[in-house]
Amino acid sequence: MLTSKQRAYLRSLAAREDTILQIGKDGITENTAAAMSDALRARELVKGRVLENSLLSAREACEVLSERCRAEQVQVIGSKFVLYKRNETNPRIELPKAAKKR
């Protein structure tokens, strides 16, 4: 689970990323989920977009993909969404440490 500080950090990184996955009228297929999983493994942070002809909203697409790929939802704005999944073997993004609870 991401903290708000970690989520804010990932949002700042995502602002510079290109949108690499688009969801159209076919919705989320097995190929779409596989492409997202591969992209998350390679990049850890992936920005996607839901096209106007899709039956899904960006929030719905983000929820479905995060569940299928076991990724964290970072942000949904308009038709775009961002997912994060840490690469356990070769992490590329160093998240800010979570504050200790008192």
LUMMIPA-925687 format. One record per residue (C-alpha): z, y, x; chain. Coordinates in steps of 0.1 Angstrom, whole numbers, plus 5000, padded with zeros to 4 digits. Example, Ala and Ser with C-alpha at 12.3 -4.5 7.8 and 13.67 -1.06 7.14 Angstrom:
2
<<5078 4955 5123> "A">
<<5071 4989 5137> "A">
% end
This chain:
102
<<5000 5000 5000> "A">
<<4990 5034 5014> "A">
<<5014 5063 5014> "A">
<<5002 5098 5002> "A">
<<5001 5110 5038> "A">
<<4979 5080 5049> "A">
<<4957 5085 5019> "A">
<<4953 5122 5027> "A">
<<4944 5113 5063> "A">
<<4917 5088 5051> "A">
<<4903 5114 5027> "A">
<<4898 5138 5056> "A">
<<4880 5111 5075> "A">
<<4859 5101 5045> "A">
<<4847 5137 5041> "A">
<<4826 5133 5072> "A">
<<4812 5098 5063> "A">
<<4779 5091 5047> "A">
<<4776 5074 5013> "A">
<<4764 5039 5022> "A">
<<4767 5019 4990> "A">
<<4751 5028 4957> "A">
<<4758 5011 4923> "A">
<<4730 5013 4898> "A">
<<4721 4999 4864> "A">
<<4728 4963 4875> "A">
<<4765 4972 4881> "A">
<<4785 4953 4906> "A">
<<4768 4920 4915> "A">
<<4779 4894 4941> "A">
<<4755 4910 4966> "A">
<<4771 4944 4960> "A">
<<4806 4930 4966> "A">
<<4794 4911 4997> "A">
<<4777 4943 5011> "A">
<<4809 4962 5005> "A">
<<4830 4935 5022> "A">
<<4807 4936 5052> "A">
<<4808 4974 5054> "A">
<<4846 4974 5052> "A">
<<4848 4948 5080> "A">
<<4826 4969 5102> "A">
<<4838 5004 5093> "A">
<<4872 5001 5075> "A">
<<4864 5032 5055> "A">
<<4834 5031 5031> "A">
<<4821 5057 5007> "A">
<<4802 5046 4976> "A">
<<4784 5063 4948> "A">
<<4777 5053 4912> "A">
<<4743 5064 4900> "A">
<<4737 5080 4866> "A">
<<4719 5050 4852> "A">
<<4750 5028 4858> "A">
<<4771 5016 4829> "A">
<<4802 5019 4851> "A">
<<4822 5050 4859> "A">
<<4831 5057 4895> "A">
<<4867 5048 4888> "A">
<<4858 5015 4872> "A">
<<4835 5006 4901> "A">
<<4862 5015 4926> "A">
<<4888 4993 4908> "A">
<<4865 4963 4906> "A">
<<4853 4965 4942> "A">
<<4888 4971 4955> "A">
<<4900 4940 4937> "A">
<<4871 4918 4948> "A">
<<4872 4930 4985> "A">
<<4911 4933 4986> "A">
<<4907 4969 4997> "A">
<<4928 5000 4991> "A">
<<4914 5027 4968> "A">
<<4915 5060 4987> "A">
<<4898 5085 4963> "A">
<<4875 5089 4933> "A">
<<4857 5123 4928> "A">
<<4829 5126 4903> "A">
<<4804 5098 4910> "A">
<<4817 5090 4945> "A">
<<4846 5068 4956> "A">
<<4861 5057 4989> "A">
<<4877 5023 4998> "A">
<<4897 5014 5029> "A">
<<4905 4980 5044> "A">
<<4921 4975 5078> "A">
<<4903 4952 5101> "A">
<<4930 4929 5113> "A">
<<4912 4917 5145> "A">
<<4897 4950 5157> "A">
<<4912 4980 5139> "A">
<<4893 5012 5144> "A">
<<4914 5037 5123> "A">
<<4949 5045 5134> "A">
<<4969 5055 5102> "A">
<<4998 5079 5104> "A">
<<5031 5060 5103> "A">
<<5049 5056 5070> "A">
<<5082 5076 5068> "A">
<<5113 5054 5069> "A">
<<5132 5053 5037> "A">
<<5168 5064 5038> "A">
% end
